[in-house]
Structure formats: structure tokens, C-alpha cells
């Protein structure tokens, strides 16, 4: 006579389960990177910033220390919300890569040290018309004659 069977520990095919779980995670990650830049989570943005730095490495022949320094700089800029808008970061959703970070300037000085920073845009100042002064009235005093 069989006892009552409880399914406290159901038998699961581990290989199929892990494969389907991995594909689910990979699909959701692909979808996450296909979003507009301002809709991507912070961790995924950091990943794309790392990839951007890798493309810049070839152009500027950066050392490992320079890459790490640039990444820390851009990470702090992201935390300060300087890289949150579509106006600053040009992100291609098709290739899922950062094309350009506007205002980011990278230069190598005469000593061979790589420097980076954001250019500060001078705001256009309009010349305002000077305020016209109202003519002052000169009070005449009567002199006794």
C-alpha cells in the first residue's frame, strides 16, 4: 500500500530550468539596453560608460590607470546627474552604445599626461540697454531782492 505522496520536493530538470532562466535574464538585459538613455538603470549605464571608455582607449592610447581615472570621473558625473539627459549623452539604441558625451574634453598635455573634464559653456550675455535716467529737476530758490 502506498503512502500519501507530498510534493514538497518536486523533481525539476535542473539543466532545462537553468537554461530557460539564463535566456530569460539575457532577454531582459537586451531589452533594458535598447531603452533610451534616460530610461536605463544606473548599473547598466555604468556598463555602457565602460564600453565607451574602451572605444576611447584606442583613440587616446590610455593606460590602465588613465582608464580607471576617467571611469571614476564619469561615474561621479553620473552620480551628480550630469549625464542623465539625452542632450548630454548621445546613445544609439540600435547598437546600444554611447556615441558621444557632449562637453567631455580629453587632452594630452606636453608632458604626456592625459587630462579630462567638462567644458564650461559660456552663456551668451545680451547687452541690455542702459537704463535711461529721468532728468532731475533743479529746484530754483528764490533770492530776495
MIZALUM-15087 format. One record per residue: x, y, z of N, C-alpha, C, O in turn; residue number from 1; residue in one letter. Coordinates in nm, 4 decimals. Atoms other than C-alpha are relative to their C-alpha. Last residue first. Layout:
MIZALUM-15087
X  Y  Z  X  Y  Z  X  Y  Z  X  Y  Z  NUM  a $
...
***
This chain:
MIZALUM-15087
-0.0570  -0.1129  0.0719  1.5940  14.1283  -0.3963  -0.0099  0.1250  0.0771  0.0338  0.2301  0.0302  145  x $
0.0646  -0.1288  -0.0301  1.5389  13.8139  -0.2002  0.0720  0.1122  -0.0734  0.1948  0.1137  -0.0814  144  x $
-0.0923  -0.0850  -0.0757  1.6561  13.5030  -0.3785  -0.0680  0.1323  0.0277  -0.1338  0.1884  -0.0599  143  x $
0.0257  -0.1439  0.0224  1.4055  13.2493  -0.4806  0.0968  0.0773  0.0878  0.1120  0.0513  0.2072  142  x $
0.0311  -0.0706  -0.1239  1.5441  12.9063  -0.4906  -0.0188  0.1472  -0.0330  0.0515  0.2067  -0.1148  141  x $
-0.0558  -0.1332  -0.0044  1.5205  12.7114  -0.8087  -0.0421  0.0663  0.1311  -0.1585  0.0635  0.1709  140  x $
0.0909  -0.0934  -0.0637  1.4694  12.3444  -0.7804  0.0689  0.1355  0.0097  0.1832  0.1481  0.0537  139  x $
-0.0763  -0.0878  -0.0864  1.6624  12.1523  -1.0318  -0.0965  0.1025  0.0577  -0.1612  0.1796  -0.0130  138  x $
0.0513  -0.1367  -0.0026  1.4584  11.8724  -1.1676  0.0856  0.0802  0.0972  0.1109  0.0396  0.2107  137  x $
0.0227  -0.0493  -0.1359  1.6459  11.5575  -1.2460  -0.0437  0.1454  -0.0069  0.0074  0.2239  -0.0868  136  x $
-0.0657  -0.1289  -0.0247  1.6026  11.4165  -1.5902  -0.0350  0.0499  0.1396  -0.1508  0.0493  0.1812  135  x $
0.0977  -0.1071  0.0130  1.4967  11.0572  -1.5640  0.0707  0.1319  0.0267  0.1525  0.1416  0.1182  134  x $
0.0246  -0.0735  -0.1234  1.7815  10.8235  -1.6214  -0.1024  0.1097  -0.0272  -0.1029  0.1746  -0.1319  133  x $
-0.0004  -0.1437  0.0243  1.7545  10.5903  -1.9069  -0.0347  0.0701  0.1298  -0.1352  0.0425  0.1953  132  x $
0.1215  -0.0639  -0.0487  1.8508  10.2449  -1.8059  0.0094  0.1493  -0.0241  0.1106  0.2133  0.0047  131  x $
-0.0163  -0.0639  -0.1314  2.1260  10.1166  -2.0215  -0.1301  0.0669  0.0402  -0.2049  0.1185  -0.0429  130  x $
-0.0016  -0.1448  0.0172  2.0083  9.8884  -2.2970  0.0179  0.0633  0.1373  -0.0436  0.0203  0.2349  129  x $
0.1278  -0.0664  -0.0248  2.0980  9.5394  -2.2204  0.0160  0.1487  -0.0217  0.1228  0.2073  -0.0038  128  x $
-0.0220  -0.1346  -0.0504  2.3839  9.3645  -2.3788  -0.1361  0.0649  0.0159  -0.2159  0.0734  -0.0774  127  x $
0.0547  -0.1060  0.0843  2.2994  9.0074  -2.4043  0.0360  0.1328  0.0612  0.0388  0.1504  0.1831  126  x $
0.0479  -0.1150  -0.0777  2.5211  8.7513  -2.2473  -0.0475  0.1060  -0.0970  0.0230  0.1453  -0.1899  125  x $
0.0057  -0.1220  0.0801  2.5525  8.4185  -2.4118  -0.0561  0.1116  0.0857  -0.1617  0.0993  0.1477  124  x $
0.1353  -0.0361  0.0397  2.6352  8.1578  -2.1558  0.0040  0.1319  -0.0755  0.0792  0.2233  -0.0418  123  x $
0.0286  -0.1360  -0.0404  2.9882  8.0413  -2.1565  -0.1382  0.0361  -0.0508  -0.1692  0.0234  -0.1692  122  x $
0.0536  -0.0811  0.1083  2.9892  7.6687  -2.1857  -0.0269  0.1389  0.0538  -0.0969  0.1554  0.1537  121  x $
0.1047  -0.0858  -0.0531  3.2058  7.5008  -1.9346  -0.0414  0.0944  -0.1104  0.0390  0.1715  -0.1630  120  x $
-0.0189  -0.1394  0.0385  3.3932  7.2205  -2.0933  -0.1161  0.0800  0.0563  -0.2315  0.0370  0.0541  119  x $
0.1119  -0.0513  0.0776  3.3699  6.9013  -1.8974  0.0263  0.1454  -0.0321  0.0654  0.2240  0.0543  118  x $
0.0926  -0.0837  -0.0751  3.6894  6.7406  -1.7885  -0.1130  0.0425  -0.0907  -0.1133  0.0150  -0.2107  117  x $
0.1378  -0.0016  0.0486  3.9774  6.5260  -1.8998  -0.0839  0.0875  0.0909  -0.0485  0.1142  0.2058  116  x $
0.0900  -0.0800  -0.0842  4.3554  6.5255  -1.8745  -0.1390  -0.0052  -0.0617  -0.1538  -0.0127  -0.1837  115  x $
0.1342  -0.0151  0.0553  4.6003  6.2682  -2.0141  -0.0880  0.0734  0.1006  -0.0945  0.0354  0.2176  114  x $
0.1034  0.0368  -0.0965  4.9602  6.3191  -1.9094  -0.1364  0.0309  -0.0605  -0.1592  0.1388  -0.1151  113  x $
0.0538  0.1314  0.0320  5.2178  6.3161  -2.1906  -0.1073  -0.0469  0.0960  -0.1483  -0.1628  0.0898  112  x $
-0.0741  0.0989  -0.0774  5.4240  6.6038  -2.0530  -0.0502  -0.1415  -0.0240  0.0043  -0.2367  0.0319  111  x $
-0.1344  0.0136  0.0564  5.3008  6.8322  -2.3310  0.0843  -0.1022  0.0745  0.1801  -0.1561  0.0190  110  x $
-0.0849  -0.1188  -0.0096  4.9386  6.7745  -2.2268  0.1406  -0.0290  -0.0516  0.1695  -0.1408  -0.0943  109  x $
-0.1281  0.0456  -0.0525  4.7069  6.5024  -2.3540  0.0931  0.1206  0.0004  0.1159  0.1827  -0.1035  108  x $
-0.1210  -0.0549  0.0619  4.3533  6.6250  -2.3941  0.1219  -0.0625  0.0654  0.1205  -0.0964  0.1837  107  x $
-0.1153  0.0816  -0.0376  4.0065  6.4870  -2.3304  0.1193  0.0550  -0.0761  0.1151  0.0715  -0.1980  106  x $
-0.1231  -0.0324  0.0710  3.7062  6.7165  -2.3327  0.1126  -0.0849  0.0554  0.1331  -0.0928  0.1765  105  x $
-0.1146  0.0732  -0.0537  3.3610  6.5968  -2.2385  0.1212  0.0309  -0.0862  0.1225  0.0042  -0.2063  104  x $
-0.0699  -0.0781  -0.1010  3.1111  6.8719  -2.3275  0.1193  -0.0708  0.0605  0.1983  -0.0077  0.1307  103  x $
-0.0221  -0.1410  0.0337  2.8765  6.6407  -2.5111  0.0676  0.0713  0.1163  0.0321  0.0521  0.2326  102  x $
0.0400  -0.0710  -0.1210  2.9226  6.2730  -2.4351  0.0354  0.1454  -0.0250  0.1526  0.1829  -0.0285  101  x $
-0.0669  -0.1244  -0.0357  2.9247  6.0979  -2.7692  -0.0520  0.0493  0.1336  -0.1708  0.0378  0.1636  100  x $
-0.0725  -0.0554  0.1136  2.8274  5.7714  -2.9347  0.0858  0.1188  0.0416  0.1987  0.1348  -0.0046  99  x $
-0.0085  -0.1445  -0.0117  2.7262  5.5725  -2.6287  0.0827  0.0504  -0.1176  0.1948  0.0042  -0.1393  98  x $
-0.1282  -0.0582  -0.0375  2.6423  5.2215  -2.7372  -0.0126  0.1507  0.0127  -0.0973  0.2141  -0.0502  97  x $
-0.0057  0.0000  -0.1461  2.3326  5.0042  -2.7662  0.1361  0.0483  0.0501  0.1972  -0.0123  0.1381  96  x $
-0.1280  0.0650  -0.0309  2.3874  4.9479  -3.1406  0.0232  -0.0105  0.1503  0.1158  -0.0784  0.1945  95  x $
-0.0162  0.1145  0.0896  2.0206  5.0161  -3.2123  0.1277  -0.0770  0.0316  0.1260  -0.1991  0.0472  94  x $
0.0752  0.1139  -0.0514  1.9587  5.2355  -2.9083  0.0176  -0.1237  -0.0874  0.0055  -0.2360  -0.0385  93  x $
0.0650  0.0664  0.1118  2.2338  5.4786  -3.0044  -0.0683  -0.1256  0.0523  -0.0016  -0.2180  0.0989  92  x $
0.0018  0.1452  -0.0144  2.3144  5.6998  -2.7067  -0.0772  -0.0596  -0.1160  -0.1909  -0.0203  -0.1422  91  x $
0.0591  0.0510  0.1236  2.4127  6.0666  -2.7375  0.0164  -0.1510  0.0014  0.1275  -0.2028  -0.0106  90  x $
-0.0501  0.1301  0.0440  2.4704  6.1745  -2.3794  -0.0738  -0.0412  -0.1265  -0.1957  -0.0584  -0.1260  89  x $
-0.1411  0.0150  -0.0351  2.4354  6.5426  -2.2925  0.0575  -0.1284  -0.0573  0.1667  -0.1279  -0.1140  88  x $
-0.0754  -0.1094  0.0601  2.1080  6.6359  -2.4616  0.1489  -0.0158  0.0237  0.2297  0.0286  -0.0578  87  x $
-0.0299  0.0370  0.1382  1.9573  6.2951  -2.3842  0.0806  0.1088  -0.0703  0.1466  0.0825  -0.1709  86  x $
0.0902  -0.0432  0.1058  1.9737  6.3806  -2.0189  0.0470  -0.0469  -0.1374  0.1637  -0.0798  -0.1586  85  x $
0.1329  0.0599  -0.0001  2.1164  6.1989  -1.7210  -0.0842  0.0329  -0.1216  -0.1793  -0.0394  -0.1513  84  x $
0.0103  0.0842  0.1190  2.4892  6.2546  -1.7582  -0.1383  -0.0628  -0.0134  -0.1518  -0.1716  -0.0694  83  x $
-0.0456  -0.0765  0.1155  2.5325  6.5488  -1.5193  -0.0161  -0.0783  -0.1298  -0.0133  -0.0199  -0.2381  82  x $
0.1076  -0.0157  0.0979  2.3197  6.3832  -1.2521  0.0388  0.0900  -0.1176  -0.0458  0.1582  -0.1755  81  x $
0.0402  -0.1403  -0.0142  2.5837  6.4289  -0.9815  -0.1090  0.0382  -0.0992  -0.1488  0.1543  -0.1085  80  x $
0.0609  -0.0140  -0.1325  2.6017  6.0485  -0.9619  -0.0473  0.1429  0.0256  -0.1447  0.1646  0.0976  79  x $
0.1299  0.0675  0.0056  2.6614  6.0337  -1.3376  -0.0731  0.0148  0.1333  -0.1939  0.0383  0.1365  78  x $
0.0863  -0.0879  0.0793  2.9392  6.2926  -1.3079  -0.1401  -0.0595  -0.0110  -0.2394  0.0132  -0.0078  77  x $
0.0373  -0.1115  -0.0876  3.0910  6.0863  -1.0272  -0.0926  0.0968  -0.0730  -0.1864  0.1507  -0.0142  76  x $
0.0914  0.0549  -0.0998  3.0828  5.7797  -1.2521  -0.0462  0.1095  0.0958  -0.1639  0.1156  0.1312  75  x $
0.1324  0.0089  0.0622  3.2333  5.9819  -1.5378  -0.1032  -0.0584  0.0964  -0.2211  -0.0235  0.0899  74  x $
0.0472  -0.1345  0.0309  3.5299  6.0843  -1.3212  -0.1410  -0.0037  -0.0575  -0.2277  0.0729  -0.0154  73  x $
0.0413  -0.0599  -0.1278  3.5694  5.7339  -1.1803  -0.0554  0.1406  -0.0208  -0.1532  0.1797  0.0429  72  x $
0.1235  0.0656  -0.0417  3.5711  5.5932  -1.5351  -0.0501  0.0588  0.1311  -0.1697  0.0841  0.1456  71  x $
0.1087  -0.0536  0.0821  3.8267  5.8508  -1.6466  -0.1328  -0.0623  0.0404  -0.2349  0.0064  0.0450  70  x $
0.0249  -0.1377  -0.0409  4.0530  5.7574  -1.3571  -0.1142  0.0632  -0.0767  -0.1982  0.1321  -0.0188  69  x $
0.0679  0.0045  -0.1295  4.0192  5.3857  -1.4273  -0.0340  0.1404  0.0496  -0.1416  0.1633  0.1048  68  x $
0.1353  0.0505  0.0221  4.1012  5.4389  -1.7941  -0.0789  -0.0018  0.1303  -0.1953  0.0381  0.1342  67  x $
0.0762  -0.1091  0.0630  4.4005  5.6570  -1.7034  -0.1437  -0.0432  -0.0255  -0.2361  0.0359  -0.0063  66  x $
0.0285  -0.0997  -0.1033  4.5292  5.3932  -1.4615  -0.0828  0.1147  -0.0561  -0.1726  0.1660  0.0107  65  x $
0.1025  0.0554  -0.0880  4.5002  5.1187  -1.7253  -0.0403  0.1021  0.1064  -0.1584  0.1146  0.1390  64  x $
-0.0513  0.1041  -0.0878  4.6934  5.3288  -1.9741  -0.1150  -0.0488  0.0877  -0.2233  0.0097  0.0880  63  x $
0.0032  -0.0187  -0.1449  4.5191  5.5182  -2.2494  0.0651  -0.1167  0.0724  0.0629  -0.2306  0.0258  62  x $
-0.1013  0.0944  -0.0514  4.6102  5.5101  -2.6180  0.0188  0.0185  0.1513  0.1255  0.0572  0.1989  61  x $
-0.0921  -0.0779  -0.0821  4.3876  5.8148  -2.6912  0.1155  -0.0836  0.0553  0.1992  -0.0312  0.1288  60  x $
-0.0261  -0.1317  0.0578  4.1879  5.6699  -2.9827  0.1095  0.0751  0.0756  0.1945  0.1394  0.0140  59  x $
-0.0721  0.0161  0.1263  4.2109  5.3074  -2.8752  0.0415  0.1356  -0.0566  0.1534  0.1523  -0.1050  58  x $
-0.1341  0.0492  -0.0312  4.1164  5.3873  -2.5172  0.0836  -0.0119  -0.1269  0.2009  0.0254  -0.1289  57  x $
-0.0880  -0.1162  -0.0110  3.8170  5.5961  -2.6307  0.1455  -0.0421  0.0246  0.2380  0.0319  -0.0089  56  x $
-0.0157  -0.0534  0.1351  3.6410  5.2808  -2.7511  0.0930  0.1216  0.0003  0.1670  0.1446  -0.0953  55  x $
-0.0795  0.0951  0.0791  3.7098  5.1153  -2.4158  0.0191  0.0500  -0.1431  0.1262  0.0325  -0.2012  54  x $
-0.1404  -0.0238  -0.0341  3.5856  5.4289  -2.2376  0.0898  -0.0951  -0.0783  0.1993  -0.0568  -0.1196  53  x $
-0.0381  -0.1252  0.0641  3.2527  5.3978  -2.4199  0.1479  0.0298  0.0250  0.2196  0.0723  -0.0656  52  x $
-0.0186  0.0309  0.1421  3.2266  5.0336  -2.3126  0.0438  0.1239  -0.0774  0.1274  0.1147  -0.1673  51  x $
-0.1228  0.0805  0.0126  3.2827  5.1343  -1.9508  0.0294  -0.0325  -0.1465  0.1437  -0.0238  -0.1913  50  x $
-0.1095  -0.0960  -0.0139  3.0173  5.4055  -1.9881  0.1336  -0.0721  -0.0103  0.2274  -0.0213  -0.0718  49  x $
-0.0147  -0.0669  0.1298  2.7778  5.1422  -2.1228  0.1112  0.1049  0.0052  0.1789  0.1286  -0.0948  48  x $
-0.0514  0.0977  0.0957  2.8335  4.9284  -1.8122  0.0242  0.0652  -0.1354  0.1275  0.0417  -0.1982  47  x $
-0.1428  0.0138  -0.0301  2.7889  5.2321  -1.5884  0.0654  -0.1000  -0.0951  0.1793  -0.0808  -0.1376  46  x $
-0.0668  -0.1186  0.0551  2.4575  5.2979  -1.7623  0.1504  -0.0080  0.0239  0.2300  0.0248  -0.0641  45  x $
-0.0121  0.0248  0.1432  2.3517  4.9400  -1.6885  0.0661  0.1195  -0.0696  0.1397  0.1029  -0.1668  44  x $
-0.0995  0.1050  0.0206  2.4229  4.9916  -1.3200  0.0234  -0.0289  -0.1476  0.1366  -0.0527  -0.1898  43  x $
-0.1350  -0.0497  -0.0280  2.2349  5.3225  -1.3148  0.1077  -0.1049  -0.0291  0.2083  -0.0734  -0.0926  42  x $
-0.0369  -0.0040  -0.1414  1.9156  5.1926  -1.4776  0.1473  0.0365  0.0151  0.2252  0.0251  -0.0795  41  x $
-0.0864  0.1119  -0.0386  1.8354  5.2859  -1.8381  0.0401  0.0153  0.1462  0.0676  0.1260  0.1925  40  x $
0.0836  0.1072  -0.0569  1.5359  5.5126  -1.9060  0.0829  -0.1204  0.0464  0.0272  -0.2175  0.0976  39  x $
0.0555  -0.0465  -0.1267  1.7359  5.8349  -1.9636  -0.0901  -0.1038  0.0669  -0.1355  -0.0820  0.1793  38  x $
-0.1021  -0.0180  -0.1036  1.9476  5.6603  -2.2263  -0.0602  0.0381  0.1351  -0.0186  -0.0149  0.2381  37  x $
-0.0702  -0.1288  0.0106  1.6518  5.5410  -2.4354  0.0913  0.0189  0.1209  0.0687  -0.0405  0.2263  36  x $
0.0795  -0.1155  -0.0417  1.5751  5.1704  -2.3980  0.0759  0.1292  -0.0292  0.1965  0.1261  -0.0535  35  x $
0.0632  -0.0578  0.1188  1.7533  4.9019  -2.6015  -0.0881  0.1199  0.0344  -0.1460  0.1817  -0.0550  34  x $
-0.0973  -0.0824  0.0719  1.9897  4.8284  -2.3121  -0.0605  0.0669  -0.1223  -0.0053  0.1646  -0.1728  33  x $
-0.0359  -0.1144  -0.0846  1.6991  4.7099  -2.0953  0.0980  0.0921  -0.0715  0.0870  0.2142  -0.0599  32  x $
0.1077  -0.0984  0.0063  1.5607  4.4888  -2.3707  0.0355  0.1255  0.0787  0.0025  0.2369  0.0379  31  x $
-0.0025  -0.0564  0.1361  1.8926  4.3097  -2.4052  -0.1076  0.1071  -0.0150  -0.0844  0.2114  -0.0761  30  x $
-0.1154  -0.0905  0.0069  1.9079  4.2633  -2.0274  0.0077  0.0657  -0.1373  0.0368  0.1849  -0.1473  29  x $
0.0370  -0.1227  -0.0710  1.5521  4.1221  -2.0243  0.1156  0.0998  -0.0004  0.0924  0.2206  -0.0045  28  x $
0.0995  -0.0737  0.0775  1.6452  3.8743  -2.2956  -0.0375  0.1306  0.0688  -0.0493  0.2345  0.0039  27  x $
-0.0683  -0.0608  0.1145  1.9631  3.7703  -2.1151  -0.0969  0.0821  -0.0844  -0.0624  0.1904  -0.1319  26  x $
-0.0817  -0.1118  -0.0470  1.7733  3.7124  -1.7911  0.0689  0.0719  -0.1155  0.0736  0.1949  -0.1180  25  x $
0.0912  -0.1044  -0.0473  1.5076  3.4988  -1.9598  0.0774  0.1225  0.0460  0.0405  0.2352  0.0128  24  x $
0.0518  -0.0667  0.1199  1.7736  3.3067  -2.1519  -0.0975  0.1111  0.0391  -0.1022  0.2158  -0.0254  23  x $
-0.1063  -0.0810  0.0605  1.9537  3.2318  -1.8269  -0.0519  0.0751  -0.1221  -0.0221  0.1932  -0.1398  22  x $
-0.0188  -0.1164  -0.0875  1.6322  3.1144  -1.6585  0.1068  0.0926  -0.0574  0.0902  0.2145  -0.0555  21  x $
0.1122  -0.0906  0.0247  1.5494  2.8873  -1.9530  0.0126  0.1263  0.0859  -0.0239  0.2355  0.0424  20  x $
-0.0089  -0.0550  0.1351  1.8946  2.7330  -1.9399  -0.1122  0.0994  -0.0274  -0.0887  0.2067  -0.0831  19  x $
-0.1059  -0.1010  0.0013  1.8868  2.6971  -1.5618  0.0148  0.0616  -0.1386  0.0404  0.1813  -0.1507  18  x $
0.0383  -0.1129  -0.0838  1.5480  2.5193  -1.5691  0.1054  0.1100  -0.0063  0.0703  0.2265  -0.0248  17  x $
0.0991  -0.0783  0.0735  1.6366  2.2981  -1.8632  -0.0404  0.1238  0.0784  -0.0621  0.2307  0.0213  16  x $
-0.0623  -0.0568  0.1204  1.9533  2.1798  -1.6921  -0.0982  0.0876  -0.0767  -0.0636  0.1989  -0.1164  15  x $
-0.0884  -0.1125  -0.0292  1.7949  2.1365  -1.3485  0.0561  0.0651  -0.1261  0.0625  0.1877  -0.1340  14  x $
-0.1131  0.0216  0.0900  1.5042  1.9151  -1.4579  0.0906  0.1229  0.0098  0.0594  0.2282  -0.0458  13  x $
-0.0128  -0.1024  0.1044  1.2872  1.9597  -1.1571  0.1218  -0.0349  -0.0838  0.2276  -0.0713  -0.0324  12  x $
-0.1153  0.0284  0.0835  1.1638  1.6823  -0.9265  0.0009  0.0999  -0.1155  -0.0947  0.1087  -0.1924  11  x $
0.0301  0.0510  0.1342  0.9253  1.8203  -0.6745  0.1279  -0.0187  -0.0804  0.2273  0.0508  -0.0594  10  x $
-0.1217  -0.0113  0.0796  1.0466  1.8444  -0.3187  -0.0271  -0.0547  -0.1394  0.0093  -0.1679  -0.1713  9  x $
-0.0798  -0.1035  -0.0627  0.7437  1.9073  -0.1041  0.1259  0.0263  -0.0799  0.1707  0.1406  -0.0895  8  x $
-0.0969  -0.0538  0.0955  0.5329  1.7115  -0.3460  0.0756  0.1160  0.0613  0.0836  0.2243  0.0034  7  x $
0.0050  -0.1454  0.0026  0.3536  1.5040  -0.0940  0.1082  0.0487  -0.0941  0.2140  -0.0129  -0.1065  6  x $
-0.1211  -0.0671  0.0498  0.2895  1.1399  -0.1592  -0.0222  0.1502  0.0021  -0.1189  0.2017  -0.0540  5  x $
0.0308  -0.1246  0.0691  0.0317  0.9666  0.0546  0.1304  0.0672  -0.0407  0.2222  0.0823  0.0400  4  x $
0.0344  -0.1096  -0.0904  0.1515  0.6221  0.1420  -0.0330  0.1230  -0.0832  -0.0073  0.1275  -0.2035  3  x $
-0.0798  -0.1219  0.0115  0.1362  0.3400  -0.0992  -0.0470  0.1032  0.0998  -0.1659  0.1181  0.1280  2  x $
0.0836  -0.1173  0.0000  0.0000  0.0000  0.0000  0.0884  0.1242  0.0000  0.1833  0.1342  0.0778  1  x $
***
